[in-house]
Amino acid sequence: MPEETVRARGGVQSVERVFELLELMAEAGGEISLSDLAARAGLPMPTIHRLLRTCVTLGYARQLPSRRYALGARLIPLGELAGQQLGRVAQPELVRVVAELGETANMALLDGDQVVYVAQQPSPHSMRMFTEIGRRVSLHDTGVGKAILAGFGDDVVRRIVQRAGLPTPTAKSHGTVQSLLADLDQIRERGYAIDDEEQEVGVRCYAVAVPGTPSPMAISVSGPLARVDEDFGRRAVPVLRRAAAAIAAELVP
């Protein structure tokens, strides 16, 4: 039977391998060699070369002058459309979060070494937080970003930090990988993340990861320190967990 018709885990093996290669290129943070892909995927070089040649022909991958490979431009509109669709799925839950808590709610997805906001429901307060849909921000200094990072092992976090760095927009932002890893340990233990003026002075955010989704994502609620205090956090976390579970139920087969 030809390889293309072999079914692995209920799917077509060659299709699974193509997506694995694309994900490995994304994890590499820019470009990757054929030999590195072979080592990470555990596949023979001829197989990888054949699959990549098809991806390059279709525009889903690029071969650079250095003969290394990177993601292709044809993935961009697919990613944007997927983000918009996920945002529409999440919006009713974000509306419920704001109705219960009164502060701005967001959903964000992992996008390379950053997160991108794909949905938002604003607070009814005149003084409120506002994040533009489509905005990309760092992982280490945002509630949604840290909620996502906590789902990775420390070695993966270190590689992300090595590529993306640790910019410090405020005095409370993590400036070392050690402090970030210590924070992530706490997030894993308690099950939610806090951005305590780490991205913007005067703003606190509570966030939880959406469980079980193929692409890492998280939802959050944020507002000014005067309203978003520890008591607010105790009320917010169960609301966020219910919303995250409801979103996961819509997205996970």
ROKOLBA-750940 format. One line per field, with one value per residue: residue number from 1; residue in one letter; chain; x, y, z of N, C-alpha, C in turn. Coordinates in Angstrom, 1 decimal. Layout:
residues N
seq <- NUM; ...
type <- a; ...
mol <- A; ...
nx <- X; ...
ny <- Y; ...
nz <- Z; ...
cax <- X; ...
cay <- Y; ...
caz <- Z; ...
cx <- X; ...
cy <- Y; ...
cz <- Z; ...
END
This chain:
residues 253
seq <- 1; 2; 3; 4; 5; 6; 7; 8; 9; 10; 11; 12; 13; 14; 15; 16; 17; 18; 19; 20; 21; 22; 23; 24; 25; 26; 27; 28; 29; 30; 31; 32; 33; 34; 35; 36; 37; 38; 39; 40; 41; 42; 43; 44; 45; 46; 47; 48; 49; 50; 51; 52; 53; 54; 55; 56; 57; 58; 59; 60; 61; 62; 63; 64; 65; 66; 67; 68; 69; 70; 71; 72; 73; 74; 75; 76; 77; 78; 79; 80; 81; 82; 83; 84; 85; 86; 87; 88; 89; 90; 91; 92; 93; 94; 95; 96; 97; 98; 99; 100; 101; 102; 103; 104; 105; 106; 107; 108; 109; 110; 111; 112; 113; 114; 115; 116; 117; 118; 119; 120; 121; 122; 123; 124; 125; 126; 127; 128; 129; 130; 131; 132; 133; 134; 135; 136; 137; 138; 139; 140; 141; 142; 143; 144; 145; 146; 147; 148; 149; 150; 151; 152; 153; 154; 155; 156; 157; 158; 159; 160; 161; 162; 163; 164; 165; 166; 167; 168; 169; 170; 171; 172; 173; 174; 175; 176; 177; 178; 179; 180; 181; 182; 183; 184; 185; 186; 187; 188; 189; 190; 191; 192; 193; 194; 195; 196; 197; 198; 199; 200; 201; 202; 203; 204; 205; 206; 207; 208; 209; 210; 211; 212; 213; 214; 215; 216; 217; 218; 219; 220; 221; 222; 223; 224; 225; 226; 227; 228; 229; 230; 231; 232; 233; 234; 235; 236; 237; 238; 239; 240; 241; 242; 243; 244; 245; 246; 247; 248; 249; 250; 251; 252; 253
type <- m; p; e; e; t; v; r; a; r; g; g; v; q; s; v; e; r; v; f; e; l; l; e; l; m; a; e; a; g; g; e; i; s; l; s; d; l; a; a; r; a; g; l; p; m; p; t; i; h; r; l; l; r; t; c; v; t; l; g; y; a; r; q; l; p; s; r; r; y; a; l; g; a; r; l; i; p; l; g; e; l; a; g; q; q; l; g; r; v; a; q; p; e; l; v; r; v; v; a; e; l; g; e; t; a; n; m; a; l; l; d; g; d; q; v; v; y; v; a; q; q; p; s; p; h; s; m; r; m; f; t; e; i; g; r; r; v; s; l; h; d; t; g; v; g; k; a; i; l; a; g; f; g; d; d; v; v; r; r; i; v; q; r; a; g; l; p; t; p; t; a; k; s; h; g; t; v; q; s; l; l; a; d; l; d; q; i; r; e; r; g; y; a; i; d; d; e; e; q; e; v; g; v; r; c; y; a; v; a; v; p; g; t; p; s; p; m; a; i; s; v; s; g; p; l; a; r; v; d; e; d; f; g; r; r; a; v; p; v; l; r; r; a; a; a; a; i; a; a; e; l; v; p
mol <- A; A; A; A; A; A; A; A; A; A; A; A; A; A; A; A; A; A; A; A; A; A; A; A; A; A; A; A; A; A; A; A; A; A; A; A; A; A; A; A; A; A; A; A; A; A; A; A; A; A; A; A; A; A; A; A; A; A; A; A; A; A; A; A; A; A; A; A; A; A; A; A; A; A; A; A; A; A; A; A; A; A; A; A; A; A; A; A; A; A; A; A; A; A; A; A; A; A; A; A; A; A; A; A; A; A; A; A; A; A; A; A; A; A; A; A; A; A; A; A; A; A; A; A; A; A; A; A; A; A; A; A; A; A; A; A; A; A; A; A; A; A; A; A; A; A; A; A; A; A; A; A; A; A; A; A; A; A; A; A; A; A; A; A; A; A; A; A; A; A; A; A; A; A; A; A; A; A; A; A; A; A; A; A; A; A; A; A; A; A; A; A; A; A; A; A; A; A; A; A; A; A; A; A; A; A; A; A; A; A; A; A; A; A; A; A; A; A; A; A; A; A; A; A; A; A; A; A; A; A; A; A; A; A; A; A; A; A; A; A; A; A; A; A; A; A; A; A; A; A; A; A; A
nx <- 0.9; 0.6; 2.5; 1.1; -1.5; -1.4; -2.8; -2.5; -3.1; -5.8; -5.7; -4.3; -1.1; 1.0; -0.1; -0.3; 2.4; 3.3; 2.0; 3.3; 6.0; 5.6; 4.8; 7.2; 8.9; 7.7; 8.2; 11.0; 11.3; 11.9; 13.8; 15.0; 17.2; 17.3; 18.5; 18.2; 15.4; 15.0; 16.2; 14.6; 12.1; 12.4; 12.5; 13.3; 15.7; 15.1; 12.3; 11.4; 12.4; 10.9; 8.3; 8.6; 9.2; 6.8; 5.3; 6.7; 6.2; 3.4; 3.4; 3.3; 5.6; 9.0; 12.0; 15.1; 17.8; 20.0; 19.4; 18.0; 14.9; 11.7; 8.5; 5.8; 4.3; 1.6; 0.4; -0.4; -3.0; -4.6; -4.0; -4.9; -7.7; -8.4; -7.9; -9.8; -12.2; -12.0; -12.1; -14.8; -16.1; -15.3; -16.4; -19.2; -18.7; -16.8; -18.4; -20.1; -18.3; -17.6; -20.1; -20.4; -18.2; -17.5; -15.2; -12.8; -12.5; -10.4; -9.3; -6.5; -4.1; -1.3; 1.3; 3.9; 6.6; 5.2; 2.0; -1.2; -3.9; -7.2; -9.9; -12.2; -14.0; -15.2; -15.0; -17.8; -17.2; -16.1; -13.4; -11.2; -9.6; -8.1; -7.4; -6.1; -7.6; -5.7; -3.3; 0.0; 1.9; 4.4; 5.2; 6.1; 5.4; 2.7; -0.6; -2.1; -0.1; 1.7; 0.1; -0.1; 2.6; 3.1; 2.1; 4.1; 7.3; 10.2; 12.5; 11.6; 10.5; 12.9; 14.1; 12.4; 12.7; 15.3; 15.2; 13.3; 14.0; 13.8; 12.2; 11.5; 8.9; 7.9; 8.9; 8.2; 8.3; 9.4; 12.8; 14.7; 15.4; 15.3; 13.6; 11.2; 10.7; 10.3; 7.9; 6.3; 6.2; 4.6; 2.3; 1.5; 1.0; -1.2; -2.9; -3.7; -2.7; -1.2; -0.8; 0.8; 1.0; 3.0; 3.0; 1.8; 1.8; -0.2; -2.2; -3.8; -4.1; -5.8; -5.5; -6.3; -5.4; -6.9; -8.2; -6.8; -6.8; -5.7; -4.0; -2.1; -3.9; -5.4; -7.5; -8.5; -9.0; -9.0; -8.0; -8.0; -5.8; -7.2; -9.7; -9.3; -8.3; -7.1; -9.4; -11.1; -9.7; -10.2; -12.9; -12.8; -11.3; -12.7; -14.8; -13.4; -12.3; -14.7; -15.5; -13.3; -13.5; -15.9; -15.3; -13.4; -14.9; -16.3; -14.3; -12.7; -12.7
ny <- -1.2; 2.3; 4.8; 7.2; 6.4; 5.1; 4.8; 6.6; 6.8; 7.1; 8.8; 10.2; 9.3; 10.7; 13.3; 14.0; 14.0; 16.2; 18.4; 18.1; 18.8; 21.5; 22.5; 22.1; 23.8; 26.2; 26.2; 26.4; 29.1; 30.7; 29.8; 26.7; 23.8; 21.1; 18.8; 19.3; 19.2; 16.6; 15.3; 16.2; 15.3; 12.7; 11.3; 9.9; 11.6; 11.7; 11.4; 13.6; 15.6; 15.2; 15.8; 18.5; 19.6; 19.6; 21.3; 23.7; 24.1; 24.6; 26.9; 26.9; 26.6; 27.9; 27.8; 29.0; 31.1; 30.1; 27.5; 26.5; 26.1; 27.7; 28.9; 29.4; 32.2; 31.6; 30.5; 32.7; 34.0; 31.9; 31.5; 34.0; 33.9; 31.6; 32.6; 34.6; 33.1; 31.5; 33.5; 34.3; 32.0; 32.2; 34.6; 34.7; 33.6; 35.4; 37.6; 36.7; 36.5; 39.3; 40.2; 39.0; 39.9; 42.5; 43.6; 44.0; 41.4; 39.0; 36.9; 35.0; 33.7; 31.4; 32.5; 31.8; 33.0; 34.7; 36.0; 36.4; 38.6; 37.6; 37.9; 40.0; 41.4; 44.4; 46.2; 47.7; 50.0; 53.4; 54.0; 51.7; 48.7; 48.3; 46.4; 46.0; 43.9; 41.4; 42.4; 41.7; 40.4; 40.0; 36.8; 36.5; 38.6; 38.9; 38.1; 36.1; 35.1; 34.0; 32.1; 30.4; 29.7; 28.2; 25.8; 24.5; 22.7; 23.4; 23.5; 24.1; 26.6; 28.0; 27.9; 29.5; 31.9; 32.4; 32.9; 35.0; 36.8; 38.9; 41.4; 44.3; 46.0; 47.3; 48.0; 45.7; 43.6; 40.4; 39.9; 38.0; 34.6; 32.9; 34.1; 34.1; 31.3; 30.5; 31.9; 30.6; 28.1; 28.6; 29.3; 26.9; 25.4; 26.7; 27.0; 29.2; 32.4; 35.5; 38.8; 41.3; 44.3; 44.0; 44.2; 46.7; 49.6; 50.0; 48.2; 45.2; 41.6; 38.6; 35.3; 32.2; 29.1; 27.7; 24.6; 21.6; 22.2; 22.1; 24.2; 26.3; 28.4; 31.1; 32.7; 35.9; 38.3; 41.8; 44.9; 48.1; 48.6; 49.5; 48.3; 45.7; 43.6; 41.4; 40.2; 40.4; 38.7; 36.2; 35.9; 36.0; 33.9; 31.3; 32.0; 32.5; 29.9; 28.4; 29.6; 29.0; 26.2; 26.0; 27.1; 25.4; 23.1; 23.7; 23.7; 21.5; 18.3
nz <- 0.0; -0.9; 0.7; 1.1; 1.6; 3.9; 7.1; 10.1; 13.5; 12.9; 10.7; 7.6; 7.0; 5.6; 5.4; 8.1; 8.6; 7.1; 8.4; 10.9; 10.1; 9.4; 11.9; 13.3; 11.9; 12.6; 15.4; 15.3; 15.0; 12.8; 10.6; 9.4; 8.9; 6.6; 7.6; 10.4; 10.6; 9.9; 12.1; 14.2; 13.6; 13.2; 10.8; 7.6; 5.5; 2.6; 2.6; 4.0; 2.3; 0.0; 1.0; 1.8; -0.7; -2.0; -0.3; -0.7; -3.4; -3.3; -1.8; 1.0; 2.3; 2.3; 0.5; 1.4; 0.2; 1.6; 1.6; 3.7; 5.4; 5.6; 6.9; 4.6; 2.7; 2.1; 4.2; 5.8; 5.3; 6.0; 8.7; 9.8; 9.2; 10.6; 13.2; 13.4; 13.2; 15.5; 17.4; 17.1; 18.1; 20.7; 21.6; 22.8; 25.3; 26.4; 26.6; 28.6; 30.7; 31.1; 31.8; 34.3; 35.8; 35.1; 34.0; 31.3; 28.9; 27.3; 24.5; 23.5; 21.2; 20.8; 18.8; 17.0; 18.8; 20.3; 21.6; 20.1; 20.1; 19.6; 20.2; 22.0; 24.7; 25.7; 28.9; 30.6; 32.0; 32.0; 32.3; 31.2; 30.1; 26.9; 24.2; 21.0; 18.5; 17.0; 17.8; 18.7; 21.4; 24.0; 25.5; 28.1; 29.8; 30.0; 31.1; 29.6; 28.0; 29.9; 31.0; 28.9; 28.5; 30.8; 30.2; 28.9; 29.1; 31.0; 29.4; 26.8; 27.3; 27.9; 25.4; 23.9; 25.2; 24.6; 21.9; 21.7; 23.7; 26.7; 27.0; 29.0; 29.7; 32.0; 35.4; 36.8; 35.1; 34.1; 34.0; 33.9; 33.0; 35.2; 37.1; 35.6; 35.2; 37.9; 38.4; 36.6; 37.7; 39.9; 38.7; 37.4; 39.7; 41.0; 38.9; 37.4; 35.9; 36.7; 35.7; 37.0; 36.7; 34.8; 32.1; 31.7; 33.5; 36.4; 35.7; 36.2; 35.6; 35.2; 34.2; 32.4; 30.8; 27.9; 28.0; 26.4; 23.7; 20.2; 19.4; 21.5; 23.7; 25.5; 28.0; 29.4; 32.0; 32.7; 34.3; 35.9; 38.8; 41.1; 40.9; 40.2; 42.3; 44.9; 45.9; 43.8; 42.1; 43.3; 42.8; 40.0; 38.9; 39.0; 37.2; 34.8; 34.4; 34.0; 31.6; 29.9; 29.8; 28.5; 26.0; 25.1; 24.8; 22.6; 20.7; 20.8; 19.4
cax <- 0.0; 1.5; 2.7; 0.1; -2.7; -1.3; -3.5; -1.9; -4.0; -7.0; -5.5; -3.4; 0.2; 1.8; -0.7; 0.2; 3.9; 3.4; 1.7; 4.4; 7.1; 5.2; 4.9; 8.6; 9.5; 7.2; 8.9; 12.3; 11.3; 12.4; 14.3; 15.6; 17.8; 16.7; 19.0; 17.6; 14.1; 15.0; 16.5; 13.5; 10.9; 12.7; 12.1; 14.4; 15.8; 14.3; 10.8; 11.2; 12.7; 9.7; 7.2; 8.9; 9.1; 5.4; 4.9; 7.3; 5.4; 2.1; 3.5; 3.2; 6.9; 9.9; 13.4; 15.9; 19.1; 20.9; 18.9; 17.2; 13.4; 10.9; 7.1; 5.5; 3.3; 0.3; -0.2; -0.8; -4.4; -5.2; -3.9; -5.8; -9.0; -8.6; -8.0; -11.1; -13.2; -11.9; -12.7; -16.3; -16.5; -15.1; -17.1; -20.3; -18.2; -16.2; -19.6; -20.6; -17.3; -17.7; -21.4; -20.2; -17.1; -17.5; -13.9; -12.5; -12.1; -9.7; -8.7; -5.3; -3.5; 0.2; 1.7; 5.3; 7.1; 4.3; 0.6; -1.9; -5.3; -8.2; -11.2; -12.2; -15.3; -14.8; -15.7; -18.7; -16.6; -15.5; -11.9; -11.1; -8.5; -8.4; -6.3; -6.5; -7.6; -4.6; -2.1; 0.9; 2.6; 5.3; 4.6; 6.6; 4.9; 1.2; -1.3; -2.4; 1.2; 2.3; -0.8; 0.3; 4.0; 3.0; 1.8; 5.3; 8.4; 11.2; 13.5; 10.9; 10.5; 14.2; 14.4; 11.6; 13.3; 16.6; 14.9; 12.5; 14.5; 12.9; 12.0; 10.9; 8.2; 7.8; 9.9; 7.8; 8.4; 10.5; 14.0; 15.6; 14.7; 15.0; 12.3; 10.1; 10.5; 9.7; 6.6; 5.5; 6.0; 3.5; 1.1; 1.2; 0.5; -2.5; -3.8; -4.0; -1.6; -1.4; 0.0; 0.7; 1.7; 4.2; 3.0; 1.4; 1.7; -1.5; -3.1; -3.6; -4.8; -5.9; -5.7; -6.2; -5.3; -8.1; -7.6; -7.0; -6.9; -4.5; -3.1; -2.3; -4.6; -5.8; -8.5; -8.1; -9.8; -8.0; -8.5; -7.1; -5.5; -8.2; -10.9; -8.8; -7.5; -7.1; -10.8; -11.6; -9.1; -10.9; -14.1; -12.6; -10.7; -13.8; -15.5; -12.5; -12.2; -15.9; -15.5; -12.3; -14.0; -17.0; -14.7; -12.7; -16.0; -16.7; -13.2; -12.0; -13.6
cay <- 0.0; 3.5; 5.5; 8.2; 5.8; 4.5; 5.7; 6.6; 7.4; 7.5; 9.8; 9.8; 9.5; 11.8; 14.6; 14.2; 14.4; 17.6; 19.3; 18.0; 19.6; 22.9; 22.9; 22.2; 25.1; 27.3; 26.1; 26.9; 30.5; 31.5; 28.9; 25.4; 23.1; 19.8; 17.8; 19.5; 18.7; 15.1; 14.9; 16.5; 14.6; 11.2; 10.8; 9.9; 12.8; 11.7; 11.6; 15.1; 16.4; 15.1; 16.5; 19.9; 20.1; 19.8; 22.5; 24.8; 24.3; 25.1; 28.2; 26.8; 26.7; 28.6; 27.4; 30.2; 31.0; 29.2; 26.1; 26.2; 26.2; 28.6; 28.9; 30.2; 33.2; 31.1; 30.2; 33.9; 34.2; 30.8; 31.8; 35.1; 33.5; 30.7; 33.4; 35.3; 32.1; 31.2; 34.7; 34.3; 31.0; 32.6; 35.9; 34.6; 33.3; 36.6; 38.4; 36.3; 36.9; 40.7; 40.4; 38.6; 40.5; 43.9; 44.1; 43.6; 40.0; 38.8; 35.6; 35.1; 32.4; 31.4; 32.8; 31.8; 33.2; 35.7; 35.7; 37.4; 38.7; 37.3; 38.3; 40.9; 42.0; 45.5; 46.5; 48.8; 51.2; 54.4; 53.7; 50.3; 48.2; 48.1; 45.7; 45.9; 42.6; 41.2; 42.8; 40.6; 40.8; 39.0; 35.8; 36.4; 39.7; 39.0; 37.0; 35.1; 34.5; 33.1; 30.9; 29.4; 29.2; 27.3; 24.5; 23.9; 22.4; 24.5; 23.6; 24.8; 28.0; 28.6; 28.1; 30.6; 33.1; 32.6; 33.5; 36.2; 37.8; 39.3; 42.9; 44.7; 47.3; 47.9; 47.5; 44.5; 42.6; 39.4; 40.3; 36.9; 33.4; 32.2; 34.6; 33.7; 29.9; 30.5; 32.3; 29.5; 27.0; 29.0; 29.2; 25.5; 24.9; 27.2; 26.9; 30.5; 33.4; 36.9; 39.9; 42.3; 45.5; 43.5; 44.8; 48.1; 50.1; 50.3; 47.2; 43.8; 40.7; 37.2; 34.5; 30.8; 28.5; 27.0; 23.2; 20.5; 22.7; 21.8; 25.3; 26.8; 29.6; 31.5; 33.9; 36.7; 39.5; 42.8; 46.2; 48.9; 48.0; 49.8; 47.4; 44.3; 43.3; 39.9; 39.7; 40.3; 37.5; 35.0; 35.8; 35.9; 32.6; 30.3; 32.4; 32.2; 28.5; 27.9; 30.1; 28.3; 24.9; 26.1; 27.4; 24.1; 22.1; 24.0; 23.6; 20.2; 17.2
caz <- 0.0; -0.9; 2.0; 1.3; 2.0; 5.2; 8.1; 11.4; 14.5; 12.2; 9.6; 6.5; 7.6; 4.9; 5.8; 9.5; 8.6; 6.6; 9.5; 11.9; 9.6; 9.5; 13.3; 13.6; 11.3; 13.5; 16.7; 15.1; 15.2; 11.6; 9.6; 9.9; 7.9; 6.3; 8.6; 11.7; 10.5; 10.0; 13.4; 15.2; 13.2; 13.2; 9.5; 6.6; 4.7; 1.3; 2.9; 4.4; 1.2; -0.9; 1.5; 1.7; -2.1; -2.2; 0.5; -1.3; -4.6; -3.0; -1.1; 2.4; 2.8; 1.4; 0.6; 1.4; -0.5; 2.3; 1.4; 4.8; 5.1; 6.5; 6.6; 3.4; 2.8; 1.9; 5.6; 6.5; 5.3; 6.7; 10.2; 10.1; 9.1; 11.7; 14.4; 13.4; 13.5; 17.0; 18.1; 17.1; 19.0; 22.1; 22.0; 23.7; 26.6; 26.9; 27.0; 30.0; 31.7; 31.4; 32.5; 35.7; 36.5; 34.8; 33.4; 29.9; 28.7; 26.0; 24.2; 22.7; 20.7; 20.6; 17.5; 17.1; 20.1; 20.9; 21.5; 19.3; 20.6; 18.6; 20.6; 23.1; 25.1; 26.6; 30.1; 30.5; 32.7; 31.1; 32.4; 31.0; 29.3; 25.5; 23.4; 19.6; 18.0; 16.1; 18.4; 19.1; 22.5; 24.5; 26.3; 29.5; 30.6; 29.9; 31.7; 28.6; 27.6; 31.0; 31.1; 27.8; 28.8; 31.9; 29.7; 28.3; 29.9; 31.2; 28.3; 25.8; 27.7; 27.7; 23.9; 23.5; 25.7; 23.9; 20.6; 21.8; 24.6; 27.8; 27.1; 30.3; 29.6; 33.3; 36.4; 37.4; 34.1; 34.3; 33.3; 33.9; 32.8; 36.5; 37.7; 34.8; 35.5; 39.2; 38.3; 35.9; 38.7; 40.7; 37.8; 37.3; 41.0; 41.3; 37.8; 36.7; 35.8; 37.1; 35.2; 38.0; 36.2; 34.1; 30.8; 31.7; 34.9; 36.8; 35.2; 36.7; 34.7; 35.6; 32.9; 32.4; 29.5; 27.4; 28.0; 25.4; 22.3; 19.5; 19.4; 22.8; 23.8; 26.9; 28.1; 30.6; 32.4; 33.2; 34.6; 36.8; 40.1; 42.1; 40.8; 40.0; 43.4; 45.2; 46.1; 42.4; 41.5; 43.8; 42.0; 38.6; 38.4; 38.6; 36.0; 33.7; 34.2; 33.3; 30.2; 29.2; 29.6; 27.5; 24.7; 24.8; 24.4; 21.2; 19.8; 20.8; 18.9
cx <- 0.9; 1.4; 1.5; -1.2; -2.7; -1.9; -2.8; -2.7; -5.2; -6.9; -4.5; -2.0; 1.0; 1.2; -0.2; 1.7; 4.1; 3.1; 2.8; 5.6; 6.8; 5.3; 6.4; 9.3; 9.0; 8.0; 10.4; 12.5; 11.9; 12.8; 15.0; 16.1; 17.1; 17.2; 18.4; 16.1; 14.0; 15.3; 15.4; 12.3; 11.2; 12.4; 13.3; 14.5; 15.1; 12.8; 10.6; 11.4; 11.5; 8.5; 7.4; 8.8; 7.7; 4.9; 5.4; 6.5; 4.1; 2.2; 3.4; 4.5; 7.8; 11.3; 14.3; 17.1; 20.1; 20.5; 18.2; 15.7; 12.7; 9.4; 6.8; 4.3; 1.8; -0.4; -0.8; -2.3; -5.1; -5.2; -4.8; -7.2; -9.4; -8.8; -9.4; -12.3; -13.2; -12.4; -14.2; -16.8; -16.4; -16.0; -18.3; -19.8; -17.5; -17.3; -20.0; -19.6; -17.4; -19.0; -21.2; -19.2; -16.9; -16.2; -13.7; -12.0; -11.5; -9.5; -7.5; -4.7; -2.0; 0.4; 3.2; 5.8; 6.4; 2.9; -0.1; -3.4; -6.3; -9.6; -11.2; -13.7; -15.0; -15.7; -16.7; -18.2; -16.0; -14.0; -11.8; -9.9; -8.9; -7.2; -6.8; -6.5; -6.5; -3.3; -1.3; 1.8; 3.5; 4.6; 4.9; 6.0; 3.4; 0.6; -1.6; -1.1; 1.8; 1.4; -0.5; 1.6; 4.0; 2.7; 3.0; 6.3; 9.4; 12.2; 12.8; 10.8; 11.8; 14.5; 13.6; 12.2; 14.6; 16.3; 14.2; 13.1; 13.4; 12.8; 11.2; 10.2; 7.9; 8.8; 9.5; 7.9; 9.6; 11.7; 15.0; 14.8; 14.4; 13.8; 11.1; 9.7; 9.9; 8.3; 5.7; 5.3; 4.7; 2.2; 0.6; 0.5; -0.9; -3.5; -4.3; -2.8; -2.1; -0.4; -0.2; 1.5; 2.9; 4.2; 2.6; 1.2; 0.3; -2.6; -2.8; -4.5; -4.7; -6.2; -5.6; -6.1; -6.6; -7.6; -7.8; -7.0; -5.6; -3.5; -3.3; -3.0; -5.0; -6.8; -8.1; -9.1; -8.9; -8.7; -7.6; -7.0; -6.6; -9.4; -10.5; -7.8; -7.6; -8.5; -11.4; -11.0; -9.8; -12.2; -13.9; -12.1; -11.7; -14.5; -14.7; -12.4; -13.5; -15.9; -14.5; -12.8; -15.1; -16.4; -14.0; -13.7; -16.4; -15.6; -12.6; -13.0; -13.9
cy <- 1.2; 4.2; 6.5; 7.7; 5.1; 5.4; 5.5; 7.3; 7.9; 8.5; 9.4; 10.2; 10.6; 13.2; 14.9; 14.7; 15.8; 18.6; 19.3; 18.9; 21.1; 23.4; 23.0; 23.4; 26.2; 27.3; 26.6; 28.4; 31.3; 30.6; 27.7; 24.6; 21.7; 18.8; 18.0; 19.0; 17.2; 14.6; 15.1; 15.6; 13.1; 10.6; 10.8; 11.1; 12.8; 11.9; 13.1; 15.9; 16.4; 15.9; 18.0; 20.4; 20.4; 21.1; 23.7; 25.1; 25.0; 26.5; 28.1; 26.7; 27.4; 27.9; 28.7; 30.0; 30.1; 27.8; 25.6; 26.5; 27.1; 28.5; 29.8; 31.2; 32.7; 30.7; 31.4; 34.1; 33.1; 31.1; 32.9; 34.7; 32.5; 31.5; 34.1; 34.3; 31.7; 32.3; 34.7; 33.2; 31.5; 33.8; 35.7; 34.4; 34.6; 37.6; 38.1; 36.6; 38.4; 40.9; 40.1; 39.5; 42.0; 44.5; 43.4; 42.2; 39.8; 37.3; 35.8; 33.7; 32.5; 31.6; 32.9; 31.9; 34.4; 35.2; 36.8; 37.4; 38.5; 37.6; 39.1; 41.3; 43.1; 45.6; 47.7; 50.1; 52.1; 54.3; 52.2; 50.0; 48.0; 47.5; 45.5; 44.4; 42.5; 41.7; 41.6; 41.2; 39.7; 38.0; 36.0; 37.5; 39.9; 37.9; 35.8; 34.4; 33.6; 31.9; 29.9; 28.8; 28.1; 25.9; 23.8; 23.5; 23.5; 24.6; 24.3; 26.3; 28.7; 28.8; 29.3; 31.9; 33.4; 33.3; 34.9; 37.3; 38.0; 40.8; 43.2; 46.1; 48.0; 47.4; 46.2; 43.3; 41.6; 39.8; 39.1; 35.6; 32.7; 32.8; 34.2; 32.2; 29.7; 30.9; 31.2; 28.4; 27.3; 28.9; 27.8; 24.9; 25.4; 27.2; 28.1; 31.4; 34.7; 37.8; 41.1; 43.5; 45.1; 44.0; 46.2; 48.5; 50.4; 49.3; 45.9; 42.9; 39.3; 36.4; 33.0; 30.3; 27.8; 25.5; 22.4; 21.0; 22.4; 22.9; 26.0; 28.2; 29.9; 32.6; 34.6; 37.8; 40.5; 44.1; 46.9; 48.3; 48.3; 48.9; 45.9; 44.0; 41.8; 39.4; 39.5; 39.0; 36.2; 34.8; 35.4; 34.5; 31.5; 30.7; 32.2; 30.7; 27.9; 28.4; 29.3; 26.9; 24.9; 26.3; 26.1; 23.1; 22.4; 23.7; 22.2; 19.1; 16.2
cz <- 0.0; 0.4; 2.2; 1.7; 3.3; 6.3; 9.5; 12.4; 13.8; 11.1; 8.6; 7.0; 6.9; 5.3; 7.2; 9.5; 8.1; 7.7; 10.6; 11.4; 9.7; 10.9; 13.8; 13.1; 12.2; 14.8; 16.5; 15.1; 14.0; 10.5; 10.2; 8.7; 7.7; 7.3; 10.0; 11.7; 10.6; 11.4; 14.4; 14.8; 13.2; 11.9; 8.6; 5.8; 3.4; 1.5; 3.2; 3.2; 0.2; -0.3; 1.5; 0.3; -2.4; -1.5; -0.2; -2.6; -4.4; -2.2; 0.4; 3.1; 1.8; 1.6; 0.4; 0.6; 0.2; 2.3; 2.7; 4.5; 6.1; 6.1; 5.4; 3.6; 2.7; 3.2; 6.2; 6.5; 6.1; 8.2; 10.6; 10.1; 10.3; 13.0; 14.5; 13.7; 15.0; 17.8; 18.2; 18.0; 20.4; 22.5; 22.9; 25.2; 27.2; 27.3; 28.4; 31.0; 32.1; 32.2; 34.0; 36.5; 36.2; 34.3; 32.0; 29.9; 27.4; 25.8; 23.3; 22.4; 20.7; 19.1; 17.4; 18.5; 20.8; 21.0; 20.7; 19.8; 19.4; 18.9; 21.9; 23.4; 26.1; 27.8; 29.9; 31.2; 31.7; 31.2; 32.3; 30.2; 27.9; 24.8; 22.0; 19.2; 16.9; 16.6; 18.9; 20.3; 23.0; 25.4; 27.8; 30.4; 30.5; 30.6; 30.8; 28.2; 28.6; 31.2; 30.1; 28.1; 29.9; 31.4; 29.0; 29.4; 30.0; 30.0; 27.1; 26.1; 27.5; 26.3; 23.4; 23.9; 25.0; 22.5; 20.7; 22.7; 25.8; 27.9; 28.4; 30.2; 30.9; 34.3; 37.0; 36.3; 34.4; 33.4; 33.2; 33.7; 34.2; 37.1; 36.9; 35.2; 36.9; 39.2; 37.6; 36.8; 39.5; 39.9; 37.6; 38.6; 41.3; 40.2; 37.1; 36.8; 36.2; 36.4; 36.1; 37.6; 35.4; 32.7; 30.7; 33.2; 35.2; 36.4; 35.8; 35.8; 35.3; 34.3; 33.2; 31.0; 29.2; 27.3; 26.8; 24.0; 21.5; 19.4; 20.8; 22.8; 25.2; 26.9; 29.4; 30.9; 33.1; 33.4; 35.5; 38.2; 41.2; 42.1; 40.8; 41.1; 43.7; 45.4; 44.7; 41.8; 42.0; 43.1; 40.5; 38.1; 38.1; 37.4; 34.8; 33.4; 33.5; 31.8; 29.3; 28.8; 28.5; 26.1; 24.2; 24.2; 23.0; 20.2; 19.7; 20.4; 20.0
END
